[in-house]
Amino acid sequence: SVAGSATLSALLRATPPCRSAPIRAAGPLFRRTPPRPTPPRRPARHGETADPSALPARTRREACISAMMGPSLGPVNLFGEGSQEAKGEQARMSSIVGALAIADLVKTSLGPKGMDKILQSHSRGGSVSVTNDGATILKSVLIDNPAAKVLIDISKVQDDEVGDGTTSVCVLAGELLRQAAELIEKKMHPQVVIGGYRLARDAALKALRAAAIDHSDDEAAFRQDLLNIAMTTLSSKVLSQDKEHFAAIAVDAVMKLRGSTNLDQIQIIKRIGGTLKDSYLDPDGFLLDKKIGVGCPKRMRDCKVMIANSPMDTDKVKIYGSKVKVDSVSKVAEIEAAEKKKMLDKVDKIIAHGCNVFINRQLIYNLPEQRFADAGVMSIEHSDFDGTERLALVLDGDIVSTFDTPERVKLGSCELIEEVMIGEDKLVRFSGCPNSQASSIVLRGANTHVVDEAHRSLHDALCVLSQTVKNTAVLPGGGAPEMLMAQAVEEESKRVASKHVVAMEAYAKALRTMPMHIADNAGYDSTELCAGLKAKHHEGRHTWGLEMDRGGLGDMVALGICESLQVKEQVLLSSSEAAEMILRVDDIVQCAPRQRQQ
């Protein structure tokens, strides 16, 4: 019937297919043929399922393609042999740890009581230098960590731009990264931290500029500001015991520049012997560390100076790539006579310019030197390139290389040139120079290390002062700007209705660690001092800071502890940008080293 056939069809569909072999007819009776033996299944490979029929159809298809293609679709290595790659959290923490190591290296050099470092080189005969200048320390350290190199670069930029704050910028960047690392460990995204840091930086910068003091209208008050800035800069250097003396030297030299930032006009000469107090500024002269030629006048008035860069070091005709053959000794004498005549003609051309002083960058041999002496012309040889450039600037003359057009040559001039003794050495002094902006500073010291460190310290002070003359705003020092900025950031965070507020509070905490490092390096209780300083600032006394001579608090304006606004701005901006750059890193790729040819 129809109902019976439908029931049979449904039953057949519901019955699973039999896996045995089909039944065949063989003879008069039906018999079942034996099943074929199933081949042994290979063990499942890594990443495969033991039973392929249990996988989805798409996965079975991909497994079949992978089996056909073999290992060609395995993990792809994009980099060559020897290359390394770090990703994600590992890369970020590697960068932060490297930057923190650099910050901890120079942290103990911060402040007026900071410690010095000994830098020893093995490649230059084991030369040793003693310094606490952050840029000098970091330039001498060989670093392999890429994030640490970022901090070294910002320290170099700080040194080139404003001259001071090279240690502060590294320490502040390290503290910002330390606080950010704690937030990242609490599962906060780095971009959220960066966003909060930017809000905090803007608030801190606004508060910093609002607290600046400008005395550019009052000449006496502005000069006192410059002296205070110089003494504050030198208080953390080897010159701290004589900071009043060297601050006056630096301010006088910078004021002679009349607003210019070209420090090449300030010549610093180092002489071993005496003490640091014996150093002085030559107010009305320029010193050249050279000697006057033999037989030439040692003192000359109303000088007309020719500054030259010409070969006077040989009296031979230069014929390169050729040979001269002669058949008698008399011909050799003729060649020598021609050589001498060529050099003497050159000397006559120089004298024809009307100069009575000749200064050459290169050597002057005996024959031309004797001819200059016979003509009453003072000759000075081998003034190095820096000295030649400075002389042209100071004497207001041209550097000459050819002598065929006297009418186009501008000679330098000065009232007096004489030889002076400093210690055991002779120097040449130029007085009454037309460029009154030039000056010379003579540094004395017990040994090479002291004189070199004094040179670095004085150069930092000169850089800061030259920038302050251009941007005249100043700030109280002693950690007062950092506490002021931290308080401004906390006040601004109360207006932020997002999780950026956590990063802003971390930024304020990093700023408050700067006065703590200053107190720690002086051996005082940093927690107690900074707690008291924070209370003073909440009372509205924003000029109060740390006074490290007695280990207490004081009014920085009354104590004369001042810093340049531009230095603090540069420290804040550079450290924030460096921290943001390192926090963005999530992948570090190190290329394979180049293989040397055997």
C-alpha positions in Angstrom: 0.0 0.0 0.0 1.0 3.7 -0.3 1.2 4.1 3.5 3.4 1.0 3.9 5.9 2.1 1.2 6.2 5.5 2.8 7.0 4.0 6.2 9.6 1.7 4.6 11.3 4.7 2.9 11.4 6.7 6.1 12.9 3.7 7.9 15.6 3.3 5.2 16.5 7.0 5.5 16.8 6.8 9.3 19.0 3.6 9.2 22.7 4.5 9.1 24.6 3.0 6.1 26.4 -0.2 6.7 30.2 0.0 6.5 30.6 -3.7 5.5 31.1 -4.9 2.0 28.1 -5.6 -0.3 26.5 -9.0 -0.4 27.2 -10.8 -3.6 25.6 -13.9 -5.1 28.0 -16.9 -5.5 26.4 -20.1 -6.4 23.1 -21.3 -5.3 23.3 -19.7 -1.9 24.1 -16.0 -0.8 27.3 -15.6 1.3 29.0 -12.5 2.8 32.4 -11.6 1.3 35.1 -10.9 3.9 35.8 -7.1 4.5 39.0 -5.5 3.1 41.7 -4.8 5.7 41.7 -1.0 6.7 45.2 0.5 6.3 46.8 1.8 9.5 46.1 5.6 10.1 49.2 7.8 10.6 49.4 9.5 14.0 48.0 13.0 14.1 50.5 15.8 13.5 50.8 18.9 15.7 47.8 21.0 15.2 45.7 18.2 13.6 42.7 16.3 15.0 43.1 12.6 15.2 39.8 12.0 13.3 39.6 14.1 10.2 35.9 13.4 9.8 35.3 15.3 13.1 36.6 18.5 11.6 34.4 21.1 9.8 34.4 20.9 6.0 36.5 24.1 5.6 39.1 23.0 8.1 39.3 19.5 6.4 39.9 21.3 3.1 42.7 23.5 4.5 44.3 20.5 6.1 44.3 18.7 2.8 45.8 21.7 1.0 48.5 21.9 3.7 49.2 18.2 3.4 49.7 18.6 -0.4 51.8 21.8 -0.2 54.1 20.4 2.6 56.1 22.8 4.8 55.8 25.8 2.3 52.8 27.2 4.2 54.5 27.0 7.6 55.3 30.0 9.9 56.9 32.8 7.7 60.1 34.4 8.9 60.2 37.9 7.5 63.7 38.7 8.8 67.1 37.3 7.9 69.2 35.1 10.0 70.4 36.8 13.1 67.6 39.4 13.3 65.6 39.8 16.4 62.1 41.0 17.1 60.2 41.9 20.3 56.5 42.6 20.3 53.8 44.0 22.5 54.4 44.1 26.2 57.9 42.7 25.9 59.0 45.5 23.6 57.4 48.2 25.7 58.9 47.0 28.9 62.3 46.6 27.3 62.2 50.2 26.2 61.0 51.5 29.6 63.6 49.5 31.5 66.4 50.8 29.2 65.3 54.4 29.7 65.1 54.0 33.4 68.6 52.7 33.6 69.9 55.8 31.9 67.9 58.1 34.2 69.2 56.2 37.2 72.8 56.6 35.9 72.7 60.4 36.0 70.1 60.8 38.8 72.8 61.2 41.5 74.4 64.1 39.7 71.3 66.3 40.0 71.3 69.4 42.2 73.9 71.5 44.0 75.1 68.5 46.0 75.2 66.1 43.1 78.0 63.5 42.8 80.7 63.3 40.1 81.4 60.5 37.7 84.8 59.2 36.5 84.9 58.4 32.8 87.8 56.3 31.6 88.5 55.6 28.0 90.5 52.5 26.9 90.8 53.6 23.3 92.6 56.9 23.9 95.4 55.7 26.1 93.2 55.3 29.2 92.3 59.0 29.4 90.3 59.9 32.5 87.8 62.8 33.0 85.9 63.7 36.1 82.5 65.4 35.6 78.9 65.7 36.7 77.6 67.2 33.5 74.8 65.0 32.2 75.5 65.5 28.5 79.2 64.7 28.9 78.4 61.5 30.9 75.9 60.3 28.4 78.0 61.1 25.4 80.8 58.9 26.8 78.6 55.9 27.4 78.1 53.2 24.7 74.4 52.1 24.8 72.7 49.2 22.9 69.2 49.8 24.1 67.2 52.0 21.5 65.0 53.7 24.1 68.1 54.7 26.1 69.5 56.3 23.0 66.4 58.5 22.7 67.2 59.9 26.2 70.8 60.5 25.2 69.7 62.4 22.1 67.3 64.7 24.1 70.2 65.4 26.5 72.4 66.4 23.6 69.6 68.6 22.2 69.2 70.2 25.6 72.9 71.0 25.7 72.9 72.4 22.2 69.8 74.5 22.7 70.2 76.1 26.1 73.4 74.6 27.6 71.9 73.6 31.0 69.3 71.1 32.3 70.9 68.1 30.6 70.6 66.0 33.7 67.1 67.2 34.6 65.7 66.3 31.2 66.8 62.7 31.5 65.7 62.3 35.1 62.2 63.8 34.5 61.7 61.6 31.4 62.7 58.6 33.4 60.2 59.4 36.2 57.4 59.9 33.7 58.1 56.5 32.2 58.3 55.0 35.7 54.8 56.3 36.5 53.5 55.2 33.1 54.8 51.7 33.6 52.7 51.3 36.8 49.6 52.5 34.9 50.2 50.1 32.0 50.6 47.2 34.5 47.1 48.1 35.7 45.8 47.5 32.2 45.6 51.1 31.1 46.2 51.5 27.4 49.4 53.5 26.5 47.4 55.9 24.3 45.3 56.9 27.3 48.4 57.5 29.3 49.8 59.7 26.5 46.5 61.6 26.3 46.6 62.4 30.0 50.3 63.4 29.8 49.5 65.9 27.1 46.8 67.5 29.1 49.1 67.7 32.1 51.9 69.1 30.0 49.8 71.9 28.7 48.6 72.8 32.3 52.1 72.7 33.6 53.5 74.9 30.8 50.7 77.5 31.4 51.5 77.7 35.1 55.2 77.9 34.4 54.8 80.9 32.1 52.4 82.6 34.5 55.0 82.4 37.3 57.9 83.9 35.2 59.5 87.3 36.3 60.8 89.7 33.7 63.2 92.6 34.7 64.3 93.5 31.2 63.1 97.1 31.7 65.4 97.6 34.7 69.0 97.2 33.7 70.4 96.8 37.2 67.7 94.3 38.2 68.2 92.3 35.0 72.0 92.2 35.6 71.3 90.9 39.1 69.0 88.2 37.6 71.8 87.2 35.3 74.2 86.9 38.2 71.7 84.8 40.2 71.2 82.5 37.2 74.9 82.1 36.7 75.5 81.3 40.4 72.6 78.8 40.4 74.0 77.1 37.3 77.6 77.0 38.7 76.4 75.8 42.2 76.2 72.2 41.0 79.6 72.3 39.2 83.3 72.2 40.3 83.2 76.0 40.4 80.7 76.2 43.2 83.2 77.4 45.8 84.0 80.4 43.6 80.7 80.9 41.9 80.5 84.6 42.6 83.8 85.2 40.9 83.0 83.1 37.8 79.4 84.4 37.6 80.7 87.9 37.3 83.2 86.8 34.6 80.4 85.0 32.6 78.0 87.9 32.9 80.6 90.5 31.8 81.5 88.4 28.8 77.9 87.8 27.7 76.9 91.5 28.2 79.8 92.4 25.8 78.0 90.4 23.1 75.1 92.9 23.2 72.3 90.4 22.6 74.2 88.1 20.3 74.3 84.3 20.9 77.5 83.8 19.0 79.8 82.4 21.7 82.7 82.1 19.2 83.6 85.6 20.1 84.5 84.5 23.6 87.9 82.8 23.7 88.5 80.4 26.6 92.2 79.6 27.2 93.1 76.9 29.7 96.4 77.1 31.6 97.5 74.6 34.3 98.9 76.2 37.4 97.7 78.4 40.2 94.1 78.1 41.5 90.6 78.6 40.2 90.6 82.0 41.8 93.4 83.1 39.5 91.1 82.9 36.5 90.2 86.2 34.9 88.4 87.9 32.0 90.6 90.1 29.8 88.1 93.0 29.4 89.8 94.9 26.6 91.7 92.4 24.6 91.8 89.2 22.7 94.4 86.5 23.4 95.9 84.1 20.8 97.6 81.0 22.1 100.6 81.3 19.7 104.1 82.8 19.6 105.6 85.6 17.5 108.1 84.6 14.8 111.9 84.6 15.5 113.5 88.0 14.9 110.2 89.8 14.4 109.1 92.8 16.6 107.5 91.6 19.9 105.3 94.7 20.2 103.5 96.7 17.5 101.2 99.7 17.6 98.6 100.9 15.1 98.6 97.4 13.5 97.3 96.6 10.1 96.8 92.8 10.2 96.6 90.5 7.2 95.0 87.2 8.1 95.9 84.5 5.6 95.5 80.9 4.8 98.3 80.2 2.3 101.1 77.7 2.1 104.3 79.3 3.4 105.7 76.1 4.7 108.0 75.2 1.8 110.4 76.9 -0.5 110.3 74.2 -3.2 108.5 74.3 -6.5 105.7 71.8 -6.3 105.7 69.7 -9.5 103.7 66.6 -8.8 104.0 63.5 -11.0 107.1 64.7 -12.9 110.9 64.4 -12.7 113.6 67.0 -13.4 116.9 65.7 -14.7 120.0 67.8 -14.7 123.5 67.2 -16.0 125.5 69.4 -13.6 125.5 70.7 -10.1 125.2 74.3 -11.4 121.7 73.4 -12.8 120.7 72.2 -9.4 121.8 75.6 -8.0 119.6 77.3 -10.6 116.6 75.3 -9.6 117.1 76.2 -5.9 117.5 79.9 -6.8 114.2 79.7 -8.7 112.5 78.2 -5.8 113.7 80.8 -3.4 112.8 83.6 -5.8 109.3 82.2 -6.1 108.8 82.3 -2.3 110.4 85.7 -1.9 108.2 87.2 -4.6 105.2 85.9 -2.7 106.5 87.6 0.5 107.0 90.8 -1.4 103.4 90.7 -2.7 102.2 90.3 0.9 104.3 93.2 2.1 103.0 95.3 -0.8 99.5 95.2 0.8 100.7 97.6 3.4 100.4 95.3 6.4 102.8 95.3 9.4 101.4 92.1 10.9 101.0 88.8 9.0 99.1 85.9 10.6 98.9 82.7 8.7 96.9 79.6 9.4 99.6 77.4 8.0 103.3 77.1 8.8 105.8 79.8 7.9 109.3 78.5 7.1 112.6 80.2 7.9 113.2 82.0 4.6 109.9 83.9 4.5 110.0 84.5 8.2 113.4 86.1 7.8 112.2 88.3 5.0 109.2 89.5 7.1 111.6 90.2 10.0 114.0 92.2 7.7 111.0 94.3 6.5 109.8 95.0 10.1 106.7 92.9 9.7 105.5 90.8 12.7 104.6 87.2 11.6 102.6 84.6 13.5 102.4 81.1 12.1 100.1 78.2 12.5 97.0 79.9 14.0 94.5 77.0 14.0 91.3 77.3 12.0 89.3 78.4 15.1 91.8 81.0 15.9 91.9 82.3 12.4 88.1 82.6 12.2 88.0 84.4 15.6 90.7 86.8 14.5 88.9 87.7 11.3 85.8 88.3 13.4 87.6 90.3 16.2 89.9 92.4 13.9 87.2 92.9 11.3 89.3 91.7 8.4 89.3 89.1 5.6 90.9 85.7 5.4 93.2 85.9 2.3 94.5 83.1 0.2 95.8 84.9 -3.0 97.8 88.1 -3.0 97.4 89.4 -6.6 94.6 92.0 -5.9 95.6 94.2 -2.9 92.7 96.6 -3.6 90.1 94.0 -2.8 91.6 92.9 0.5 90.3 94.2 3.8 93.0 94.3 6.4 92.2 93.9 10.1 93.2 96.5 12.6 93.9 97.0 16.3 95.8 99.4 18.5 98.4 97.2 20.1 99.8 93.7 19.7 102.2 92.4 22.3 103.5 89.2 23.8 102.4 88.5 27.4 103.2 85.8 29.9 100.5 83.7 31.6 102.0 81.2 34.0 105.0 79.7 32.1 103.6 80.2 28.6 103.7 83.1 26.2 100.6 84.4 24.4 99.8 87.1 21.9 97.5 89.8 23.1 95.4 92.1 20.8 94.2 95.3 22.4 91.9 98.0 21.1 90.1 95.7 18.6 87.4 97.2 16.4 84.9 94.5 17.4 84.3 95.3 21.0 82.1 92.3 21.5 85.1 89.9 21.7 86.7 88.9 24.9 89.0 86.2 26.3 88.7 84.2 29.5 91.8 82.6 31.1 91.1 79.5 33.3 93.7 78.4 35.8 93.6 75.2 37.8 95.7 72.7 39.7 95.5 69.9 37.0 94.0 69.1 33.7 90.9 67.5 35.1 90.0 70.6 37.2 90.6 72.9 34.3 88.6 70.8 31.8 85.6 70.6 34.2 85.9 74.3 34.9 85.7 74.9 31.1 82.6 72.7 30.7 80.9 74.4 33.7 81.7 77.9 32.5 80.5 77.1 28.9 77.2 75.9 30.4 76.8 79.2 32.2 77.7 81.2 29.1 75.1 79.3 27.0 72.3 79.9 29.6 73.1 83.5 30.0 73.2 84.2 26.2 69.8 82.6 25.9 68.5 84.5 28.9 69.6 87.8 27.3 67.4 87.0 24.4 64.4 85.6 26.4 64.6 87.6 29.6 62.1 85.8 31.8 63.4 84.0 34.9 61.9 81.7 37.5 62.7 80.9 41.2 64.8 77.7 41.5 65.3 75.1 44.2 62.5 72.8 43.0 59.8 75.6 43.3 58.8 75.4 39.5 58.3 71.6 39.7 56.0 71.9 42.8 54.1 74.7 41.2 53.6 72.7 38.0 52.5 69.6 40.0 49.9 71.7 41.9 48.6 73.2 38.6 48.3 69.8 37.0 46.3 68.5 40.0 44.0 71.5 39.9 43.4 70.9 36.2 42.7 67.2 36.7 39.7 68.1 38.8 38.0 69.5 35.6 38.7 66.3 33.5 35.8 63.8 33.4 37.6 60.8 31.9 40.2 58.3 32.9 42.9 60.6 31.6 42.8 62.0 35.1 44.8 59.1 36.4 47.6 59.8 34.0 47.5 63.5 34.9 47.9 62.6 38.6 50.9 60.3 37.7 52.4 63.3 35.8 52.1 65.5 38.9 53.7 62.7 41.0 56.6 62.5 38.6 57.2 66.3 38.8 57.3 66.1 42.6 60.1 63.5 42.5 62.5 66.1 41.1 62.9 68.1 44.4 63.1 64.7 46.2 66.1 63.7 44.2 67.8 67.1 44.9 67.3 66.5 48.7 68.4 62.9 48.5 71.6 63.8 46.7 72.4 66.3 49.5 71.8 63.7 52.2 68.7 65.2 53.7 65.3 63.7 54.5 63.5 64.2 51.2 60.1 63.0 52.3 59.9 65.6 55.2 61.3 68.4 53.1 59.0 67.8 50.1 56.0 67.4 52.3 56.7 70.8 53.9 57.4 72.4 50.5 54.1 71.0 49.2 52.3 72.6 52.2 54.0 75.9 51.5 52.8 75.9 47.9 49.2 75.1 48.9 49.4 78.1 51.1 50.2 80.2 48.0 53.9 80.7 48.6 55.0 79.6 45.1 58.4 81.1 45.3 59.5 78.8 48.1 61.9 75.9 47.4 64.7 73.8 48.8 67.7 75.6 50.4 70.4 72.9 50.3 73.2 74.8 52.2 71.3 74.5 55.5 68.9 71.7 54.5 65.7 73.6 54.9 63.1 75.6 53.0 63.3 79.2 51.9 62.1 82.0 49.6 64.1 81.5 46.4 63.7 85.1 45.2 65.1 86.4 48.5 68.0 83.9 48.5 68.8 84.8 44.8 68.3 81.2 43.5 66.9 81.7 40.0 66.7 79.7 36.8 65.9 80.7 33.2 62.4 80.2 31.9 63.6 78.8 28.6 65.7 76.1 30.3 62.7 74.9 32.3 60.4 75.0 29.2 62.9 73.0 27.2 63.2 70.4 30.0 59.5 70.0 30.3 58.8 69.7 26.6 61.7 67.5 25.7 61.1 65.0 28.6 57.4 64.8 27.8 58.0 64.2 24.1 60.6 61.5 24.8 58.3 59.7 27.3 55.4 59.8 24.8 57.7 58.5 22.0 58.9 55.5 24.1 55.3 54.7 25.3 54.1 54.4 21.7 56.5 51.5 21.0 55.0 48.1 20.6 57.5 46.4 18.3 61.4 46.4 18.3 63.2 45.0 15.3 66.9 44.6 15.4 68.6 43.9 12.1 71.2 41.2 11.8 74.8 42.3 12.1 76.7 42.5 8.9 78.9 39.5 8.3 82.5 40.3 7.9 84.4 38.8 5.0 86.8 36.1 6.1 
